[in-house]
Amino acid sequence: MTMLARATIGLWLWAFAFMILYALHGIGCALRWDVMPLLGGTVFRWTMVVTWLCFALGGGAVILWAKRAPEGLERQLAITSSIVGLVGILVVGSPTALTSACL
């Protein structure tokens, strides 16, 4: 069971990050967070970017955790899926910092 968890945790984290960011985007647009000012930005932008960065940090922690796996196939799978998960999180979340909030 531990091998399966290590081999898939990066991808599970990416899927969870995608789900949470997508849900927050819908909630933020529906509640008009994009027009509420906060610290030089908006509540929407701060919520999205901070959530995205937390998931990215989690992805980095998962990579470090995967490096402690036993040598061999288990370790290779764990590190590879963790890196893929982190890259997925960075790509999926990048629009939160680079594009407009709600149309």
C-alpha positions in Angstrom: 0.0 0.0 0.0 2.8 2.4 0.8 4.3 1.9 -2.7 1.0 2.7 -4.3 0.6 5.8 -2.2 4.1 7.0 -3.0 3.7 6.3 -6.7 0.5 8.3 -7.0 0.5 11.0 -4.3 1.9 13.7 -6.7 -0.8 13.1 -9.2 -3.5 13.1 -6.4 -2.2 16.4 -5.1 -2.4 17.9 -8.6 -6.0 16.7 -9.0 -7.0 18.0 -5.6 -5.3 21.4 -6.4 -7.1 21.6 -9.7 -10.5 20.8 -8.0 -9.9 23.4 -5.2 -8.7 26.2 -7.6 -11.6 25.5 -10.0 -14.1 25.6 -7.1 -12.6 28.8 -5.6 -12.7 30.4 -9.0 -16.4 29.8 -9.3 -17.2 30.8 -5.7 -15.0 33.9 -6.0 -16.7 35.1 -9.2 -20.2 34.3 -7.9 -19.5 36.3 -4.7 -17.8 39.1 -6.6 -14.5 38.7 -4.7 -12.9 40.3 -7.8 -14.2 43.8 -6.8 -13.3 43.6 -3.1 -9.9 45.3 -2.6 -7.3 43.8 -0.3 -3.6 44.8 0.2 -3.2 46.3 -3.3 -5.1 43.5 -5.0 -8.4 41.9 -4.7 -9.8 39.2 -2.3 -10.1 36.9 -5.4 -6.5 37.3 -6.6 -5.1 36.9 -3.1 -7.2 33.8 -2.4 -6.3 32.1 -5.7 -2.6 32.9 -5.6 -2.1 32.0 -2.0 -4.0 28.7 -2.5 -1.9 27.9 -5.6 1.4 28.7 -3.8 0.4 26.5 -0.9 -0.3 23.6 -3.2 3.0 24.2 -5.0 4.8 24.1 -1.7 3.0 20.9 -0.9 4.2 19.5 -4.2 7.7 20.3 -3.3 7.3 18.6 0.1 5.9 15.5 -1.7 9.1 15.4 -3.9 11.2 15.5 -0.8 9.1 12.7 0.8 9.4 10.6 -2.4 13.2 10.8 -2.3 13.0 8.8 1.0 11.4 5.9 -0.7 13.4 2.6 -1.0 15.8 2.4 -3.9 14.5 0.9 -7.1 11.3 1.1 -9.0 9.3 2.4 -6.1 11.6 5.4 -5.7 11.7 6.1 -9.4 7.9 6.0 -9.6 7.5 8.2 -6.6 9.9 10.9 -7.7 8.6 10.9 -11.3 4.9 11.2 -10.3 5.8 13.8 -7.7 7.6 16.0 -10.3 4.8 15.5 -12.8 2.3 16.5 -10.1 4.3 19.6 -9.2 4.6 20.7 -12.8 0.9 20.1 -13.2 0.1 22.3 -10.2 2.3 25.1 -11.5 0.7 24.9 -15.0 -2.9 24.6 -13.7 -2.4 27.4 -11.2 -0.5 29.9 -13.4 -3.6 31.5 -14.8 -4.5 32.6 -11.3 -1.6 35.0 -11.3 -1.4 35.8 -15.0 -4.9 36.4 -16.3 -8.0 38.4 -15.4 -10.2 37.1 -12.7 -13.9 37.0 -13.8 -15.4 37.9 -17.2 
